[in-house]
Amino acid sequence: MSVIEPFGGFGLGLRRTHYDDFLSAPDQPRVPVDFVEVISENYMIDGGRQMRILEEVREQFPIIIHGVSMSIGSAGGLDADYLTKLKRLEERIDPLWVSDHLCWTRNSAHNSHDLLPMPLTEEGLSAVCANIDRAQDALGRAMLFENPSSYLTFPEDELSEWEFLTEMTRRTGCYLLLDVNNIYVSAANHGFSAMDYLKGLPLDRVRQIHLAGHDPATPKRDIIIDTHDRAVADGVWDLYAKAIAMLPQPVATMIERDDHIPPLPELLSELDRARGIADAALVPA
């Protein structure tokens, strides 16, 4: 399987709210990011204004294609039509890489449009690896897969999530998109150590980090909800600094905001904070 070389840039997700910012006139300053990430499913189309905008943005920035509906954990395998459309988008945009989530979203008759958790079992691992092999063969390239946030576990679980991800990368040659917010959320919800999670991963397979906000626990609700609708929390920033210091190679870092999207300068300010934390974490003690 192909090798994904490390890329140490800082970027944002392309959201409709900011189209005009990214399509500024040639005599205006370019948005100060190193890459742009887009949701695959929003652009798995033949043409139209949205695709034209993506192609114009691609002329200025490297693009990462990030999916939410591949359903890599589906017991019934992957949807052939989905893979065909994704391959067409990949060929059209030539992205830095293509990513999705360790989850399932559908069965043979229904798509939940939610990132549902995997049973962390040997049977589940075998199904996931078979699906990853098929997806990577269809695309002709290695992919990245993101660790999910979760709110429940299965009594049948045989592996920790980090053990599952480690074996998944070993069997398939895929890489990891490390969502630091999701680690923070899941660790708090399930009572495991976020540092144990990081230490248990094959960190040499990480190529990208997501940072996002979450809805904290309350007296009436003792779980954290991954919302992507607010600024990154201080605890997530702290975990990001520790993760960056542990990684053996540069990685791409992105601020992910999907709701209550603020003006672009606010997100760029958060991205500057990520740059500062990364620079400080990499300074020798």
C-alpha positions in Angstrom: 0.0 0.0 0.0 1.2 3.6 -0.7 3.1 5.6 1.9 1.6 8.8 3.2 4.5 11.2 3.9 4.3 13.4 7.0 3.0 17.0 6.4 3.3 19.4 9.3 0.8 22.2 8.3 -2.1 23.9 10.1 -5.5 24.2 8.5 -9.3 24.6 8.7 -12.3 22.9 7.4 -14.0 24.6 4.4 -17.5 25.7 5.4 -20.0 27.5 3.3 -19.9 30.5 5.7 -16.3 31.1 4.7 -16.4 30.5 0.9 -15.9 34.2 0.2 -12.9 34.4 2.5 -11.2 31.6 0.7 -12.0 33.0 -2.7 -10.6 36.5 -2.1 -9.5 38.6 -5.1 -5.9 38.0 -6.3 -4.8 41.3 -4.8 -6.0 40.4 -1.4 -4.0 38.4 1.2 -4.5 34.7 1.1 -6.1 33.0 4.1 -3.1 32.0 6.3 -3.6 28.3 6.4 -1.5 25.4 5.0 -4.3 23.2 3.9 -8.1 23.0 3.7 -10.2 20.0 4.7 -13.6 19.3 3.1 -16.4 16.8 3.9 -16.3 14.2 1.1 -20.0 13.7 0.8 -20.6 17.4 0.1 -18.6 17.2 -3.1 -19.4 13.7 -4.4 -21.2 15.4 -7.3 -20.6 15.9 -11.0 -20.6 19.7 -11.1 -22.3 22.8 -10.0 -21.3 25.9 -8.0 -20.1 23.9 -4.9 -17.7 21.8 -7.0 -16.5 24.9 -8.9 -15.7 26.6 -5.6 -13.8 23.6 -4.4 -11.7 23.5 -7.6 -11.0 27.2 -7.2 -9.9 26.7 -3.6 -7.8 23.7 -4.7 -5.8 26.1 -6.9 -4.6 27.9 -3.8 -4.4 25.2 -1.1 -3.8 21.5 -0.7 -7.1 19.7 0.0 -7.8 16.8 2.5 -11.0 14.8 1.8 -12.7 13.7 5.0 -15.7 11.4 4.9 -18.5 10.7 7.4 -20.4 7.9 5.5 -18.1 5.3 4.3 -19.3 3.1 7.2 -16.0 1.2 7.5 -17.5 -0.9 10.3 -20.5 -2.2 8.3 -20.8 -6.0 8.6 -22.3 -6.1 5.1 -19.3 -4.5 3.5 -19.0 -1.2 1.7 -21.3 0.5 -0.7 -19.9 0.1 -4.2 -21.7 3.3 -5.5 -20.2 5.3 -2.7 -16.7 4.1 -3.5 -17.2 4.9 -7.2 -18.2 8.5 -6.3 -15.4 8.9 -3.8 -12.8 7.7 -6.4 -14.2 10.2 -8.9 -13.8 13.0 -6.4 -10.3 11.9 -5.5 -9.2 11.8 -9.1 -10.7 15.3 -9.7 -9.2 17.0 -6.6 -5.9 15.0 -6.1 -6.1 15.4 -2.3 -3.2 15.2 0.2 -5.1 12.2 1.6 -8.5 10.7 2.1 -9.9 10.0 5.6 -12.9 8.7 7.3 -14.0 7.4 10.8 -13.7 4.1 12.7 -17.5 3.6 13.0 -20.5 2.3 11.2 -23.4 4.5 9.9 -25.7 2.1 8.0 -27.0 -1.4 7.6 -28.4 -2.8 4.3 -31.6 -0.8 4.6 -30.9 2.3 6.6 -28.3 5.1 7.0 -28.3 6.6 10.5 -26.2 9.6 9.5 -24.5 9.1 13.0 -21.0 7.8 13.7 -22.0 4.7 15.6 -19.4 2.9 17.8 -17.8 -0.4 16.9 -17.9 -3.4 19.1 -14.2 -3.7 19.9 -14.0 -7.5 19.2 -11.9 -9.7 17.0 -14.9 -10.2 14.7 -15.4 -6.5 14.4 -11.7 -6.0 13.7 -11.8 -8.5 10.9 -14.8 -6.8 9.3 -13.2 -3.4 9.6 -9.9 -4.6 8.1 -11.6 -6.2 5.2 -13.5 -3.0 4.5 -10.4 -0.9 4.7 -8.6 -3.2 2.3 -11.4 -2.9 -0.2 -11.6 0.9 0.2 -7.8 1.4 -0.2 -7.8 -0.9 -3.2 -10.6 1.0 -4.8 -8.8 4.4 -4.3 -5.4 3.1 -5.1 -3.9 4.7 -2.0 -3.7 4.3 1.8 -6.3 6.1 3.9 -6.5 7.7 7.3 -9.1 6.7 9.9 -10.2 8.8 12.8 -10.8 7.6 16.4 -14.5 8.4 17.3 -15.9 9.9 20.4 -18.2 7.5 22.2 -20.8 7.3 25.0 -21.2 3.6 25.5 -19.2 0.4 25.4 -20.3 -3.2 24.6 -20.1 -6.1 27.1 -18.5 -8.2 24.3 -15.5 -5.9 23.9 -12.2 -7.7 23.9 -9.8 -4.9 23.1 -9.2 -1.3 24.1 -9.8 1.2 21.4 -6.1 1.9 21.1 -5.4 -1.8 20.8 -8.0 -2.1 18.1 -6.5 0.9 16.2 -3.0 -0.5 16.5 -3.9 -3.9 15.1 -6.1 -2.2 12.4 -3.1 -0.2 11.1 -0.8 -3.3 11.2 -3.1 -5.4 9.2 -4.1 -2.9 6.5 -1.3 -0.4 6.3 -3.7 2.5 6.9 -2.8 5.6 8.9 -4.5 7.5 11.7 -6.3 10.8 12.0 -5.9 11.5 15.8 -8.9 13.5 17.1 -7.6 14.8 20.4 -11.0 16.1 21.4 -12.5 12.7 20.9 -9.8 11.0 23.1 -10.6 13.6 25.8 -14.4 13.1 25.5 -14.2 9.2 25.5 -11.7 9.1 28.3 -13.9 11.2 30.5 -17.1 9.3 29.5 -15.5 5.8 30.1 -13.0 6.5 32.8 -9.8 5.5 31.1 -6.6 7.5 30.9 -6.1 9.7 27.9 -2.3 9.2 28.3 -2.7 5.4 28.3 -4.6 5.8 25.0 -1.8 7.9 23.5 0.9 5.7 24.7 -0.8 2.6 23.3 -1.1 3.9 19.8 1.3 3.4 16.9 2.2 7.1 16.9 4.3 6.7 13.8 1.1 6.1 11.8 -0.5 9.4 12.8 -0.6 11.9 10.0 -3.3 14.4 11.1 -4.8 15.8 14.3 -8.3 17.3 14.8 -9.1 19.8 17.5 -12.7 20.7 18.3 -15.0 21.8 21.1 -17.4 19.8 23.2 -20.4 20.3 25.5 -19.1 19.6 29.1 -20.9 17.4 31.6 -23.5 18.9 33.9 -25.1 17.9 37.2 -28.0 16.4 35.2 -25.8 14.7 32.6 -22.6 13.1 33.6 -21.2 12.6 30.0 -19.4 14.9 27.7 -21.0 15.4 24.3 -18.8 15.9 21.2 -20.5 18.9 19.5 -17.9 20.8 17.3 -19.9 23.9 18.0 -17.6 25.9 20.3 -14.0 26.7 21.0 -11.5 24.0 21.9 -11.5 23.4 25.7 -8.4 24.0 27.9 -8.2 20.3 28.7 -8.0 19.4 25.0 -5.3 22.0 24.4 -3.3 20.4 27.3 -3.7 16.9 25.7 -2.8 18.3 22.3 0.5 19.6 23.7 1.3 16.2 25.2 0.4 14.4 22.0 2.5 16.7 19.8 5.5 16.1 22.1 5.1 12.3 21.8 4.8 12.1 18.0 7.9 11.1 16.1 7.0 13.0 13.0 5.3 16.3 11.9 1.5 16.1 11.6 -1.2 18.3 10.1 -3.3 20.0 12.7 -6.8 21.3 12.0 -9.5 23.2 14.0 -12.8 21.5 13.3 -16.0 23.6 13.7 -19.3 22.3 12.3 -22.0 24.4 14.0 -22.3 27.9 15.4 -19.5 28.7 13.0 -17.8 32.0 13.9 -16.2 34.6 11.7 -13.0 33.3 10.1 -10.6 35.5 12.3 -11.9 33.6 15.4 -10.9 30.3 14.0 -7.6 31.6 12.8 -6.9 32.8 16.3 -7.5 29.2 17.6 -5.2 27.9 14.8 -2.5 30.3 15.9 -2.9 28.9 19.4 -2.3 25.4 18.0 0.8 26.7 16.2 2.2 28.2 19.4 1.5 25.0 21.5 3.1 22.8 18.8 6.2 25.1 18.6 6.5 25.0 22.4 6.0 21.3 22.7 8.8 20.6 20.1 11.4 22.8 21.9 14.0 20.4 23.6 13.8 20.5 27.4 
